[in-house]
Amino acid sequence: MTSRVFLVSPAMSVSLRQARFDDGAPIEESGARRARSAAGSLPPAGRVLASPSVRCRETAVALGLNALAALELAGLDAGRWRGRTLDEVGAAAPEAVARWLGDPDAAPHGGESVRELCGRIARWLAGIADTDGPTLAVVEPEVVRAAVVHALDLPVTAFWRLDVPPLTATELSGRAGRWNLRLGRPPTAPEAD
């Protein structure tokens, strides 16, 4: 049986625009408009899920989806860096940021390491691999990165080399533990933000 997973990144928010570790900010009105215009363009799914963040839940609603919050699909736990911008943290603790960006096992913020996130998402993918019907999930960009790292059996160090634009769909399909990937297809033609 072939499994299909569609991962949709959230619409633009102030936090995404500022490279701010998730602070619970809502999506921007322009992002909500883009998501509403894409409503109905995503493939039907047997399961519709969302990361528990505000921006993922709001994006799901704007897309017209009745998504269940899935804690296992939460974004990277940034610990005490939550709510701060990467520039702020880099100015205050440049060695810690360099270690975090260069070592997938590092979690100088006291939260989750990139390797831990990738492992969590790999376990989630393994758990849904043999379920009937497609799964659609609105998830944080780092969850998409972790899924792609797992799907392609990439080294965890490739995590930071993957860009996930707002409001794009990444499709995984697979069977018997082997995944194929279709990257970054917008649900509809993108508007300028």
N, C-alpha and C positions, 0 to 999 in steps of 0.2 A: 504494500500500500504506500502511495506517495503522500507525504505530508507537505502542506503548504503553510507558510508563516509570512504574513505581511506586517512589517514593522514601520510605523509611521512616526516620524519625528514631530515634535510639537511646533506650533506656529510661533512666530517671532514674539519675544517678550523683551522687556527692558533688561532683564537678567542675562538673556542670551546675547543681546546686543552689546552689553557692557563686559562680557566675559566674567560674569559674577557667578560664584558658586550658588546654586539654587537657594533663593531666599523666600520662596513662596509668592513671588510676584505673578500677577495675571498676565495673560497674553495681551499684546497690543491690539488696538482696534483694527489696524490694517491686517494683522495676522488672523484675527477672528473673521474678517471679511473674506480673506483668501480661503480659509477653512470652510466657511459657509458656502462659498461658490463651488467648492469641491465636494460638497455633500452629495452622496449618491454615486460618486464616481469610483469609489473603491469596490473591490469585489465582495460579494456576499461571503460571510464567514459563520461557521458554527459557533465559535467563541470570539467574543469581542472584549478585550482587556485594555487597561490603561495603567501606566505607572501612577503611583499615588500622588504625584506632585500636582500642584494647582495648574500649571501650564499644560500638562498632559491631559488632565481631566477636562479643562476648559476647551482644549483643542478637540477632544472626542465629542463633546457636546456640540461645538460649532460644526463638526463634520456630520452631525445628525446620528451619532452612534450612542447606543445604550451600553456603555462599557462598564465592566466590573473592575474595581480597583484591585490590582494584583501586587501585593507587597514584594513578592519575589522579583518583580520587574522594576523596583525602585532604582533611581539613579545612584551613582557612586556616592557613598556616605563620605562627605568632605569634612566631617568632624568639626573642629573649631574654626575652620575656614568658611563654613556655611555663611552666606550673606555677604562675604567680602569678594572684591574683584581680584583677579589674578595679579594685576598690577599692584594692588595694595599689599597682598601677601608677599609678592616678589620683592617689594621695597622693604618690608619688615623682616623677611626671612629668606633671602635669596638662596642660601645653601639648601634649605628645606625644599623649596620649589624645584631647584635643580635636581635634588635627589629624587623627588616625587616624579618628575618628568623623565628621568633617566633610568630609574629602577622600578620595575613593575611590582616589586615586593615592598616598596616603601610606602608608609602611611604616616608621614610626619605630622599630619593634621589630627591624628588620633582616631580617624575613621577607618575606611576600608581601602585596601590597596587595589591597584588595577588588576593584579592577578586574582585577588579574591572576587572582585566583580566579575571577571571573565569566567571564573569557576562557577559562580552562582548562576550566570546566564547559560553556561554550557549544561549545567544540571537541569535547568528549566527546559531547554531545548530537547534534551534526552527524554524528559518526562512527557513531552507532548508529541514525540516523534511518531508514535503509533496511534494517535487519536484520529477519529473520523472527522472529515471536514476541515476546511481551512481555519486558521487562527489569525485574527487581525488584532494588533496591539499598538496603541499610541504610547510611545516610550521615549525616554530621554535619549539624546544623541549618544551618550556613552554606553547605553544598553545596546543600541544598534552596532556600535563599534565592537563591543564584546561578542555579540552574536556573529558578526562577520569574522572576527579572529577565530572563533570556534569552528564556524562552518567551513572555512578554508584551511583549517589546521595551521594557522599562521603563528609565528612566535608572538608571545604577549607584547614584546617590544614594538610590534607593528601597530598597536592600539592607537598611539598618538599620530600615526601617519594616515589615518582614515578621517576624512571630512564628511560630516553629515549635515547638509543644509536643512534649514527649517522647512517643515511641511513637505517632506519627500517620503516616498515609500520605498522600502528595501524588501525585496522578495527572496525568501529562502524556500527551496523545495528539496525534498530528499526522501530517501528510503534506506533502510538497513544501516543507519548511522552515517551515511554519506550525504552531504548537503551540496546543492548548487545555489548560485547567487545571481540575483539581478539587482543592481544597485541604483539608488537615487532617482527613481522615476517619479516626477511630480504627479499627484492625483489629477491635476488639471494644468493647463498652461499657466506658468507663473506670472503674477503681476509684479510690477516694480513696487518695492516698499519704500 
